[in-house]
Amino acid sequence: MAVRLRVRERRKALGLKSKELARLIGKSPQVITRVEHGADNILLRDVIRLAQALQCSIHDLIDEADGGPPGKERRCRRQGRTIAQPS
């Protein structure tokens, strides 16, 4: 299941509206909408804030299926280096 679906599912389970979740993490409601629709890449610091606001761990929001199979190499966009994903 993708991060976007986990965020939406957890938010609804807690009875939070997008606007309330946005306020808890210091972002606009539009950011939450874009995250939940998969329109934006999400920064690690925002995943941390979301996990705290949603009263769950980062691992509850992200799993290795979201980043690809473990051990596969991929390009690191910023540095242009090839890195191995942790297994």
Summary of the structure (lengths in Angstrom):
residues: 87
radius of gyration: 14.0
end to end distance: 18.9
largest distance: 42.0
contacts: 206
relative contact order: 0.16
helix: 52%
strand: 9%
